[in-house]
Amino acid sequence: MSTYGKFQRVSTKTLSLMKKEGVKISALTAYDFITAKLLDEAGIDLILVGDSLGNVFQGNETTLPVTMDEMIYHTKAVSKGVARAMVVVDMPFMSYQLSADEAFRNAGRILKETPAGGVKLEGGRRVAESVRKITEAGIPVMGHLGLTPQSIHKFGSYKQRGTDDDEAREIVEDAKILEQAGAFSIVLEKIPKMLAKEITGSISIPTIGIGAGVHCDGQILVTPDMLGLNKEFHPKFVRYYANLADVLNESFRNYISDVKAGNFPTDGESY
Ligand code: KIV
């Protein structure tokens, strides 16, 4: 059996080998124990405890309010459900922007207080020193380029990135800078698929795409989005693999009507 087979714990080495051998990497987000357990049992390669929890779990407009304590709390819950997948944790806004020392301290805190296997941070050249410092201490770092939601107030929208030549060049250069700084992988969010293809072919570390087309080495989606839990959010890169909003709505309605009608619980459901 190959080293990226079903029962071996996934590491940065596994992901690197998958890229070399042309095996696509599957990744999804999780914020709680039961979802993480189901993802792991299904054979997912990488679970991201994304700061998207600020949107889909906490109901915020942006990811900016998420704290280190919250990321650690969710990562502890997720990790208990995971036996095989690599667990990567988003470093929240202002946990790494201040200085490389601060980034290093907070990355260390995540690895010390949770069983996660790595951290993710957004940005290219401006975080290169932090990436270097963190990886030199043996902590795997995943980069994140293209649409970087923590910079929403700089960009002013969640629109596609890398559509003009200058920005596209900058993203390609940033990917190379992150690789040189020691990142083990890079998320490419909402960029043209041919740009993602160019980046994927020009670096030796795996690219994980979200809205970045099929040429990336792997794909990631926000799990509540792909489960069809949030009908108000349906960008074209999100494929619905279920329609859980409708399933849950019907279940809740049926429960409410059973309770109101005195049909629940029956004798068989009572002691
Ligand atoms: O926070 C998150 O879930 C992410 C993914 C969109 C890659 O960064």
Residues whose N, C-alpha, C, O or C-beta is under 5 A from the ligand:
A	BS01	KIV	T29 G50 D51 S52 V187 I220
